[in-house]
């Protein structure tokens, strides 16, 4: 059996195809990733974007639509996926996928473009408690993205630059708009870019940390979402949470899509 | 899909009519030579009742909540208050009320009806400034009663007399500002009415322990509001008698508010009034909001019964106490109000957490939805402490940000998304979509 999860995020569409393996035993060995695909939609029509991402994904995975038994959508635009057989929130999908990737983890930190959240999950990857940012981007990837733009760096450069800094400059503003003014002030006072980058990522980590602490840290911690690719943020988050190790899964942007595909396989959506 | 029978609440229409009449009576009081006064829903409204039978009040919070349903006027009021220099993070009700004065527009038509005096209790951080400024705008006399004497469980006779004496002084003040002679019999009757109203409301809420719940919180808002308007009036107490009988009948016949009730949640603080459809959204999952400490205890007066359960406070009349004098009535009245559940958390959030845990246990609640209400500092104070306390007790909790009276601070899409996640944690699937 092949199932699919499609994550309609605020910036990208991610698709994961899972196939059932013949291996019996531990749940994480029962399913293997048959294929994955990510795309940046160049149009606003979410339904069309979902269709295109799904088609491209199937092509890459070498499968046809009739081979896919169930499709579960997740993410901000999950209701727009007309061909989905079910949908699930990104909170549930992220937790399911994260615990699949790291079975010892019970604390899932999910930082994507639009939202940051802390999730407490049980051993089956079911959500026990969760907390997220509300109408504010300060605890999410978009904040770091915006600040990188202000420094005229791309995200990769931004993350790497922060690793070169040993300074701690508190960022007082919690609002992206005001934080940008603060960054501009730092630039004008000739503060090295790496120090500013670290300051920004420390601020995001601090906001995310508050959400994680709200649900409490239990078991291992796993970080999912696009910010896994930002080593500066990972370092800041470890410091903020006061822990030495955070599990960083492969294909972090796909974890929610993976979780949706697993939920499709469970028949629970 | 339907597990239970349902039917409309018969007294709902009457509640709406009484509410409408209240606002119109206030507006037209002067035409009949009557007295108008204004204060919050927590003002000690039995006291002005001694000035005569033609005394009408305008309570600020329910008025502002009513304005919140009129999105256009509400936005105009918010803008008017902001244009006058008031910050957006102040009490949303207060800004709406002031905006209504600045615009000189009354929700129910015509200019804003100026009161003869403002009369207010001081416990909420915003209430005093609210009526201080309103009085300045209207050039109206104002009287405050400080009721912040600590939690009821620690009440001493000295603390009670501190409040009681202010109540007695306020009578003399009202005589001066209105030129009327005070009628103690009317006051005593109003005290009795209020005790009856607020105890009866608690008794109605107790009936929601039944499964299926005979009332959902959205409907309860249309009922509890009468106590926020005029709890010391006979019409209010009489209405609750009638409502109690009907709800008892619903319980006896197994009539549900939500016919597909599979799960019971409770909320907290005022809802975002312009978005009550959130409660309809819950129904799509088979979830009923059975009420909240806010709906139960904003006006309802409660006590712990001998068997340890929470129930309506026994009135002095039920205890056989005869009220014969102004002084005795005032002391009993102040004691009654100081036990108000929603006044307790101003002193310590743990008191609120314990009351919430009681509701969860006795009303069979499966999950709690906390509204981080940016529009009300008073009722939101300590709410994250409440969250921690509930979570520590193993109770599923979700939070959502919003504002009771300023729709600019509420995101319906994001809130519904959060509800979706919460429902998933409670193993509930969406069963249907409201048209």
Contacts between the chains, C-beta under 8 A, distances in Angstrom:
chain1	res1	chain2	res2	distance
A	76	B	417	7.4
A	88	B	424	6.7
A	89	B	417	6.5
A	89	B	420	4.7
A	89	B	421	4.2
A	89	B	424	5.9
A	90	B	421	7.9
A	91	B	421	4.0
A	91	B	424	7.3
A	92	B	421	6.5
A	92	B	424	4.7
A	92	B	425	7.7
A	126	B	425	7.5
A	127	B	421	6.9
A	127	B	424	6.6
A	127	B	425	4.7
A	128	B	425	7.0
A	129	B	391	6.3
A	129	B	396	7.2
A	129	B	397	7.3
A	129	B	425	7.6
A	130	B	398	7.6
A	130	B	421	6.3
A	130	B	425	7.6
A	131	B	399	7.0
A	132	B	418	7.5
A	134	B	372	7.5
A	134	B	400	7.5
A	134	B	401	3.9
A	134	B	411	7.8
A	134	B	414	7.4
A	135	B	401	6.3
A	135	B	409	7.3
A	135	B	411	5.5
A	135	B	414	7.0
A	214	B	384	7.7
A	214	B	387	7.6
A	215	B	391	7.9
A	216	B	391	7.9
